[in-house]
Amino acid sequence: MATKLHLFTVAAALPEITIPTIEAFTDQVLTYAKKTKGGMPAGLQSGIAAFPVLVSDRVDPAAVRWAEAQQRQKWACMARPVVVDSAQQYVGTYRGTPAIGLIYSSYFEQKAMRYFYG
């Protein structure tokens, strides 16, 4: 890998998951990761990868589609939101290969397989 990558996995259980809740949680996780990773600021030979994970038995299918649609990007930060529908026993997250952050795609996929599909 070209730079040091700090991986954060943050999970929470909620009564219900919608697009606004997973979107806001993803932003909160990236903000938390930037503040707590230490060392050089993100982008200066270091980056942040995150799995913001929400779990519920009431999940809007649109929230699952949102999580599966794409990797979320900010400067030197990548997130693959994860929506876990415990009622349907389904895990939704992006599993593709993004154009930005391509070098880390297989790393992200390996971690997702180990953490969420193992």
C-alpha positions in Angstrom: 0.0 0.0 0.0 1.2 3.5 -0.8 0.2 5.1 2.5 -0.6 4.0 6.1 -4.3 3.2 6.3 -6.1 3.4 9.6 -9.2 1.1 9.7 -12.2 2.0 11.9 -15.2 -0.3 12.5 -17.9 1.4 14.5 -21.3 -0.4 15.1 -24.6 0.7 16.7 -28.0 -0.9 17.1 -31.0 1.3 16.3 -34.8 0.8 16.4 -34.9 1.6 12.7 -32.5 2.3 9.8 -33.3 4.8 7.0 -31.2 6.5 4.4 -30.8 9.6 6.6 -29.7 7.6 9.6 -27.0 5.6 7.8 -25.9 8.7 5.9 -25.5 10.7 9.2 -23.9 7.8 11.0 -21.3 7.4 8.2 -20.4 11.1 8.4 -20.2 10.8 12.2 -17.9 7.8 12.0 -15.6 9.6 9.5 -15.4 12.7 11.7 -14.6 10.5 14.7 -11.9 8.7 12.8 -10.3 11.9 11.7 -10.2 13.2 15.2 -8.9 10.1 16.9 -6.5 8.4 14.5 -3.4 10.4 15.7 -0.2 11.0 13.8 -0.1 13.0 10.6 -3.3 14.5 9.2 -5.3 12.4 6.8 -3.9 12.8 3.3 -0.2 13.2 4.4 1.0 9.7 3.9 -2.0 8.3 5.9 -5.6 7.6 5.1 -8.7 6.5 6.9 -10.9 3.5 6.0 -14.1 2.9 7.9 -17.0 0.5 8.2 -19.9 2.4 9.8 -22.2 -0.5 10.8 -25.9 -0.1 11.8 -28.0 -3.0 13.0 -31.8 -3.2 13.3 -34.8 -5.5 12.8 -36.6 -2.6 11.1 -34.7 -1.6 7.9 -35.9 0.5 5.0 -34.8 -1.4 1.9 -33.7 2.0 0.4 -31.1 2.2 3.2 -29.7 -1.2 2.2 -29.6 0.0 -1.5 -27.8 3.2 -0.4 -25.2 1.2 1.5 -24.6 -1.2 -1.4 -24.5 1.5 -4.1 -21.0 2.9 -3.6 -18.1 3.5 -1.4 -18.4 6.9 0.3 -15.4 9.2 -0.1 -14.0 12.3 1.5 -10.5 13.7 1.4 -8.1 10.8 2.3 -11.1 9.0 3.9 -13.1 6.0 2.5 -16.2 4.4 4.1 -18.2 1.4 3.2 -21.4 1.7 5.2 -22.9 -1.5 6.4 -26.6 -2.1 7.0 -27.5 -5.3 9.0 -31.1 -6.3 8.8 -31.4 -8.7 11.7 -35.0 -9.7 10.9 -34.1 -10.7 7.3 -30.6 -11.9 8.3 -29.1 -9.8 5.5 -26.0 -7.7 5.4 -25.8 -4.9 2.8 -22.5 -3.1 1.9 -20.7 -2.0 -1.2 -18.8 -4.9 -2.7 -17.5 -3.3 -6.0 -14.3 -1.8 -7.1 -14.3 2.0 -6.9 -12.2 4.2 -9.2 -11.0 6.3 -6.3 -9.2 4.2 -3.7 -8.7 1.3 -6.1 -5.5 0.2 -4.4 -7.4 -0.5 -1.2 -10.4 -2.2 -2.7 -9.2 -5.8 -2.1 -8.2 -4.9 1.5 -11.7 -3.5 2.1 -13.3 -6.6 0.6 -11.2 -9.0 2.6 -12.0 -7.2 5.8 -15.7 -7.1 4.9 -15.7 -10.9 4.2 -14.0 -11.6 7.5 -16.1 -9.2 9.6 -19.6 -9.5 8.1 -19.9 -12.6 5.9 -17.5 -15.0 7.8 
